[in-house]
């Protein structure tokens, strides 16, 4: 089974694709073979951890109660992050990386 990743997420995956460019063909989607999937998941989790360490700001209770639909919970390494996935660019990227990680784990 191969996992297809579409162009909307290609920006996040550029570093990985450049490192493995001999092994991964480019097309309308990026296909990651099973033998690289574990390394790919580790890279995504490391990228997400680095992003959250550098850019995460805990939202105030007032913001969370005023705009509750803007926030999603991300559980990473037994730590809970609440990110604004609609207005904050770091929150958007973190949410998409987390969704991709969960989807790949679900398919595997």
N, C-alpha and C positions, 0 to 999 in steps of 0.2 A: 504494500500500500504506500502510495506517495501522498504527501500533503501539498496542496496547491495554495499559494499565497498570491493574492492579486496586487496590482500596482498601487493601490491606495496605501499599502504598507511597505512598499519597496524602499522608501526613504529610510525607514527604521532598519531595514535588513541590508543596507548597502555595505556596511563594514564586513558583515559575514559573507556576503556574496563575493566581494572582492578577494577575500582570503581563500575562498573555495572556488574561484571562477573557472578553474580547469575541470571541476567535477560537476558543476551545476549549469545546465543549459538555460539561456535566457529566451523568453518568448512573451506571450501575453500573460503568462503567470510564471512564477518561479517554483520549480518542483524540487523538493528536498527529499533525497532518497532516505530510506530507513536507517542505513548505516551512519548517516550524519545527523539523524534526528535528536539523539541524546546531546550531542555537542551543541546543536542549535538551541535546544531548550535551556541548557546551561547558560549560553550566551544571552538569551532573552531574559532569563531571571537575573543575571548579573547586570545587564543593562537597566532593567527595571529597578533593581536595588540602588544602583548608582544614581539614577534619575530621582528617585524618591529621597535619597540622602541629600542630594544637592538642592532640590527645588521644592520639596514638600513643606507646606505651611498648614498647620492644623487650623481648620475653619472655626470661627467663633460660634458659640451656641446661637447667637442672634441670627447669623447668616444661615446656619443649618435649619433653624426653625422657620425663617422667612422664605427660604427657597429650598425646600427639602428634595425636590426632584432633580436638582443640579448635582447631587452628590451620590457617589457610589463607594462602596467599601472594597478595599483591596487587602487581602490577607497574604502577607509575604513574610516568610521566616518567623511565623508565630507572632507577628506584629500587625496590628490593624491600622490601615491608613484610610482616611476618608478624603477622597479627591473630588474636586469640582470638574466633572468631565464635559461640561458645556461651555464654560467661559474661560477657564485657565488652560493655557496651551500645554503646560507640563501635566496637568490632570488629564487632558485629552489623550496625550501620548501614553501616559501610564495606564489609562483605562484600556486603550487599544492593545498595548503589549500584554496586559493581564488577560484580556479576552482571547488573544491569540494563544497564549500559554495554556489557558484552560481548554480551548478548542482542540489543540494538538493532543493534550493529555486525554481528552475525551475520546478522540479517534484512535488513539494508540492502545 
